[in-house]
């Protein structure tokens, strides 16, 4: 049986995978999709060239956005979510629902008002996966972040992790003052 954390992880990953698949299809399609053709009632070849350019531009912009969203979800999933950060589940849930709900709504509306049969069931699965991932991760505990051991400095204190490494001369003993020098330069 899957643990709640694993089920949440797989649910969020599946949703992001579906979104990435949609993004790749929209980004690399040379024409509009079959359900678009069914809704418009004209084959791609009969569409005016300028209209084709506008349609493909919009499809590529949408596809790029979906790929960026999927990448963002995967980034959060493999970093903050795996560390048990409580905000990660909210971020992935919010990001995903902002896209999946309108896409499902538009797909259902397209099928109801035209002869088209768009793949609206996939965004509905995304919604289900986002909801299940959100609730399955409800009681996740933050995991300790493994720290790398830091070398000790000559003073015995480890360097601060946000400070740049110091130059070896920074820790060199101060040069002894020249007994003949008074500190006054006769040339000035």
N, C-alpha and C positions, 0 to 999 in steps of 0.2 A: 504494500500500500504506500502511496505517495505521502510524504509529509506535506503539511500545509505550505511551508516555504517553497518546497519543490513544485507543488501544484501552482502556486502563485507565479513563480519564475517561468514555468512552462506556458502559463496562460498569457502573461505579458509578452513572452517571446513569440508565441504563435500569432498574437495580434499584430505585433510589429512585422512579422514575416508576411502576413497577408497584405499589410499596408505597403511593404516594400515591393511585393509582387505587382500590386496595382500600379505603383510608381514606375516600375520597369516597363510594364506593358504600355502605359501612357507615354513614357519618355521615348521609347524606341519604335512605336507603331508608325508605319509609313502612311497610313490612312486613318480615317476614323474607324471606330470599332463596329462590329456587326449590329449591335443594338442601336447605335447611332444611325446607321443606314436604315434600319427598320423604322425608327422614329421619324426620320426625315422623309423617307419614301423615295430616295434617289440614290443610285450607286455613286461611289466616290468620283468616278470619271466624269459624271455629268455636273458635278459641282464646279462653279466658276473658280478659276485659279486663285484669285485674291481671297475668296472665302476659304479655300483649302489652306492657304497660308495662315489665315487667322485661326482656323480650327486647330491646325497642327501646333501653332504657337501656344494656344491655350492648353492643349493637351500636354505639351512638353513642360510648360510652367507648372501645371498641376502635378505631373509625374515627378518633377524635381522636388516640389514641396513635400510630396509623400515620401520620397526617398530620404529627404532630410529629417522628416519626422521619425521615420523608422530608425535612422541612425541615432537620433537623439534618445529614443526609447532604449535602444540597445546599449548606448553609452551609460545611461542611468542604471539600466538593469545589471550590467557587468561591473559597475563601480559602487555607487551609493546603495543600491538595493541589496547587493551581495554583502555589504557591510552592515545591513540592517538599519540604515538611516530612515527614520520615519517619514521624512518628506518625500522620499523617492516614490513610494506607492501613490501618493497624491499627485505628484508631477506626471508620472506615466499615465495614470487614470485620466487626469485632466487633459493632457495632450492628446491622448487617443480618442476620448469621447468628443472633443471639439471637432475632430475630423470624421469619426465613424458615424455619429448620429446624423449629421447633415447628408453625408453620402448615402446612407441607407434610406433616408427620407426622400432624397431626390430620385434614387433608383426606383423606389416603390411608386412614387408619383409618376415617373416616366412610364412605368409598366401600366398603371391604371389609366393614364390619359392618352397613350399611343398604342400602337401595335407592337412596340418593342418589348423585348424580354431581357432587361439588363441584369447583371449579376448582383442584385441587391442583397442576396442571402449572405455573401461574404462580409459586407460591412456589419450585418446583423450578428454574424459569428464573432466579429471583432468586438462588438458591444458586449456580447455574452462573456467573451474571454477577459475583457478589461474589468467587467464587474466581478467575475469570479476571482481574478488575480488580486483585485483590490480587497475583497473581503477575506480571501485566504491569507493575505499578508497582514491582517489586522493586528495580530499580537506578536509580530516579529520583534526580537530583541536586537539592539545594536551589537555588532561583533567588534571585538577589539581589533584595532588596526595594527598589524605587525610592524614593529619599528626595527630598523637596521641599527646594529650597534655602531656607535660613533667612536672614533679614535680619541684618546685623551690628548689634550694640549699640554705644552710644557708646564703650565700652571696647575695641572691636575684636573681642571674643569673641562668637560666636553664643549666643543664649539656650539654656538647656537645654530640650529638647523637653517635659519633664514639668513644668516650672515655669510658673506662670501669668504672663501678660505683666505687666511692671512698669509702674508709673505713671511718667509723664514726670518728675515731680518727684523721683523716686528718684535720678535722675542729675543733678539740678541742683546747681551748686556750693553749698557751705555758705555761709550768710549771714555776713557779717563781723560780728564782735562789736561791740557799741556801746561805744566807748571810755569813755563816761560811766558805764556800768553796771558794777558790781562783781559782779553775779550775786546779791547779797543783796537780797531784797525787803523794804523797810521795813515793809510791812503785816503780815508774818508774825512 
